[in-house]
Amino acid sequence: MDDATRRPSIVQRFRGFLMRPRAFVFGALLCCAYIFLQSPPLWFVRVVPAEIPLWESIDPDGERVLIVAPHPDDDILAVGSSIVAFREEGTPVLVVFLTSGDANWAGKRLITMNPFSLPGEFRALGTRRQKEAVVALSRLDVDPESAVFLNYPDRGLSALLGDHWFAADPFQSPYTGRASKYSRVAFNPGSAYCGEELLRDLEEIIWAFRPTILYLPHPLDAHEDHRAGYRFVRMAIDELEGIDEFERPALRCYLVHSYAGLWPPPSRVQDLRPLDPMDAFLGLGTWHAVELPATTINAKYRALRAHASQWWTCGSFLRRFICTNELYMVEDT
């Protein structure tokens, strides 16, 4: 018998490897890594359907803050420290997430250790990010009931403004495979992925809460979901302004994504610096800087760390928003 016939087969080699102690060690380490990536503390986090407080039941003459965020973590990046300041003053804060952030390829691949596209895994990512958002807001003294998840398609909001405006022709997410809300805690669960439903949700929430201050994405943000989010919010405000009892809130636009990633500039948490607006956006409105005490900055940092699926994949970008101030723009009228 020659050497070629005596050579062990691939199956035999694999079996031999499994019999070695190092194989068991490798398998144990792999299992531990997988469990760690699932963030076991999140297993015990309960996300509940939001309760939109009626403005009359809070304080009709006081401030009420509404934050519209296209994705979980945008709220913390833009106004995390300001949320702490509002809550310290006793001001009610309601956060509306337009999507559940379920189209994040990098986060999905890392957490599942699976490079392939499976709709169920993207939906699981969306559910996980809802839990991360609740934990992050709790670190800013915001109750879980004040987090409203609309559960519309991540990376699909611009499509709802165009060809998929009506429920008769909903948008189907290429990530989750769904054409309607899949989350059990979503606001108006089961609604179709279409523009008219999203606009109706926003109008219902804004009308019930009657915010005096409303934070919304910047109209020229580099992310298409942010630009679409701005348009939806402005459409809802314009519709409600036709009602005599409605008072227009103060609109504050925040920027998260810049073109070519030039803003915010890289920074270190140990070396905090102020955040300045981009020169290209200076002529679009009046920018305001909110100076932040150290306690609110620390709270914002802890809240961002709660978004583990994002911190692990793009933590260097998130850290850029840990600054001594926060910015918002008031559009010129």
Secondary structure, 3 states (H helix, E strand, C coil): CCHHHHCCCHHHHHHHHHCCHHHHHHHHHHHHHHHHHCCHHHHHCCCCCCCCCCHHHHCCCCCCEEEEECCCCHHHHHHHHHHHHHHHCCCCEEEEEEECCCCCHHHHHHHHCCCCCCHHHHHHHHHHHHHHHHHHHHCCCCCHHHEEEEEECCCCHHHHHCCCCCCCCCCCCCCCCCCECCCCCCCCCCCECCHHHHHHHHHHHHHHHCCCEEEEECCCCCCHHHHHHHHHHHHHHHHHCCCCCCCCCEEEEECCCCHHHCCCCCCECCECCCCCCCHHHHHHEEEEEEECCHHHHHHHHHHHHHCHHHHHHHHHHHHHHCCCEEEEEEECC
